[in-house]
């Protein structure tokens, strides 16, 4: 059984990640800074010392990396790389600031960007963090940095990932990344990345 490290899981399990990880072939390890969500391992993105090097086959990180400062992003990506096995890969999603800034320039900072299960999401929420949760005292929700395709490519390259592919989901201003620790002669990163993200139906062009 392959091991999936679900970083910043919150209350979610692998059934709330992406369909690629839904099968019983993946054993989920839930990792979060908040002990109240009962993760398997308590830790932060910048301190994953509880995890052994080369111990997981895949990492799933959804809307976590924007919650660290810009100078800490390199450390986070390096920690992800450390705990991945030699043929392991990372799936990461975060706000795409390029498409978001285009929206803000056209419609404004406080316009509704999209509807979510939690209600309407404003452009301000995507840029700075979900305002309703922050107002209610959940300061973990505040955003401390931002990324776009060019910047995440540069940071993954410096961190030492062998290859990576990105897709932008314009309906919800999300940047999706699939990055491999080692090179593979079997499949190109573009084909591999699209296979990993194939269960997601909302990608725009």
C-alpha positions in Angstrom: 0.0 0.0 0.0 1.3 3.4 -0.9 1.4 6.2 1.6 -0.3 9.6 1.1 0.7 12.4 3.4 -2.3 14.7 3.6 -0.7 18.0 4.7 -2.9 20.6 6.4 -5.7 18.2 6.4 -8.0 20.1 8.8 -11.1 18.0 9.3 -10.9 16.4 5.9 -9.8 12.9 4.8 -8.5 11.6 1.5 -12.1 11.5 0.2 -11.9 15.3 0.1 -8.6 15.4 -1.8 -8.7 14.4 -5.5 -10.1 11.2 -7.0 -6.6 9.9 -7.8 -6.1 9.1 -4.1 -9.6 7.7 -3.3 -8.8 4.0 -3.8 -7.7 1.6 -1.1 -4.3 1.5 -2.7 -3.5 4.7 -0.7 -3.0 4.7 3.0 -3.6 8.3 4.3 -1.5 9.9 6.9 -3.2 13.1 8.1 -0.8 15.9 9.2 -1.9 19.2 10.7 -0.8 22.0 13.0 -4.1 21.9 14.9 -4.4 18.9 17.4 -8.2 19.6 17.6 -8.7 18.1 14.1 -7.2 14.8 15.4 -4.4 14.3 12.8 -2.2 11.3 12.8 0.8 13.6 13.2 0.8 17.1 14.7 3.3 19.5 13.0 3.7 22.5 10.8 4.8 23.0 7.2 8.1 24.4 8.4 8.7 21.7 10.9 8.0 18.2 9.6 10.7 16.6 11.7 8.2 14.0 13.0 8.3 12.4 9.5 11.3 10.3 8.3 13.1 11.1 5.1 11.8 9.2 2.0 8.9 7.8 3.9 5.8 8.7 1.7 4.9 8.1 -1.9 2.8 11.2 -2.4 2.0 14.5 -0.6 -1.3 16.4 -1.0 -1.3 20.0 0.1 -4.4 22.1 -0.5 -4.3 25.8 0.3 -1.6 25.6 2.9 1.5 27.2 1.4 0.0 30.7 1.2 -0.2 30.6 5.0 3.5 30.8 5.5 5.7 33.8 4.8 7.4 34.1 1.4 10.9 33.4 2.8 9.5 30.1 4.3 8.2 28.7 1.0 11.6 27.3 0.1 11.8 25.6 3.4 8.4 24.0 3.0 9.1 22.7 -0.5 12.4 21.3 0.7 10.7 19.5 3.6 8.2 18.0 1.2 11.0 16.9 -1.0 12.9 15.3 1.9 10.0 13.1 3.1 9.1 11.9 -0.4 10.4 8.6 -1.7 12.8 8.8 -4.7 9.9 8.1 -7.1 7.4 10.2 -5.0 5.4 13.2 -6.1 3.7 16.3 -4.7 0.2 17.6 -5.5 -0.2 21.2 -4.4 -2.9 23.8 -4.9 -3.0 27.4 -3.8 -4.5 30.7 -5.1 -3.3 31.8 -8.5 -2.5 35.5 -8.0 -2.1 36.2 -11.7 -5.7 35.3 -12.7 -7.0 36.8 -9.4 -5.3 40.1 -10.1 -6.8 40.2 -13.5 -10.3 39.7 -11.9 -9.6 42.4 -9.3 -8.5 44.8 -12.0 -11.7 44.3 -14.0 -14.3 43.9 -11.2 -12.8 45.0 -7.9 -11.4 43.6 -4.6 -14.7 43.0 -2.9 -16.6 41.4 -5.7 -17.7 37.8 -5.5 -15.1 35.6 -7.2 -17.0 32.3 -7.0 -19.5 30.4 -4.9 -18.3 27.8 -2.5 -20.0 25.3 -0.1 -19.2 27.9 2.7 -20.9 30.7 0.7 -19.7 33.4 -1.6 -15.9 33.9 -1.8 -14.7 37.4 -2.4 -11.5 38.3 -4.3 -10.3 39.8 -1.0 -10.8 36.3 0.7 -8.6 34.7 -1.9 -5.9 37.3 -1.6 -5.8 37.7 2.1 -7.6 34.7 3.6 -11.2 33.8 4.3 -12.4 36.9 6.1 -15.4 35.2 7.9 -13.1 32.7 9.6 -10.5 35.2 10.5 -13.1 37.5 12.0 -14.3 34.6 14.2 -10.7 34.1 15.5 -9.3 31.5 13.2 -6.1 33.4 12.5 -4.5 30.4 10.8 -6.7 31.3 7.8 -4.7 34.5 7.1 -2.6 34.5 4.0 1.1 35.6 4.3 2.3 35.2 0.7 1.1 34.6 -2.9 2.2 32.6 -5.9 1.6 32.4 -9.6 2.8 29.9 -12.3 6.2 31.6 -12.9 7.1 31.9 -9.2 6.1 28.4 -8.2 8.1 27.0 -11.1 11.2 28.9 -10.0 10.8 27.8 -6.4 10.3 24.1 -7.3 13.4 24.2 -9.5 15.6 25.8 -6.8 14.2 23.2 -4.2 15.4 20.4 -6.4 12.3 18.8 -7.9 13.1 16.9 -11.1 10.1 18.1 -13.1 6.7 19.7 -12.5 3.5 20.7 -14.3 1.0 23.4 -13.5 -2.7 24.0 -14.4 -4.8 27.0 -13.5 -8.4 26.5 -12.7 -9.8 29.9 -13.6 -13.3 29.3 -12.2 -12.0 29.4 -8.7 -8.6 31.1 -9.3 -6.6 28.0 -8.2 -3.1 27.1 -9.2 -2.5 23.3 -9.3 0.9 21.8 -9.3 2.1 18.2 -9.7 5.9 17.9 -9.0 8.0 14.7 -9.1 11.1 14.2 -6.9 12.9 12.1 -9.6 12.8 11.8 -13.3 10.7 9.1 -15.0 11.4 7.6 -18.4 7.9 6.1 -18.5 5.7 9.2 -18.6 6.3 12.9 -19.3 5.4 15.2 -16.5 2.6 16.8 -18.5 0.9 13.4 -19.1 1.5 12.3 -15.6 0.2 15.6 -14.1 -3.0 15.4 -16.1 -3.5 11.8 -15.2 -3.2 12.7 -11.5 -5.6 15.6 -11.8 -7.9 14.0 -14.3 -10.8 13.6 -11.9 -11.2 17.3 -11.5 -13.7 18.8 -13.8 -13.5 22.6 -13.4 -10.3 23.5 -15.2 -10.6 26.5 -17.5 -8.3 27.8 -20.2 
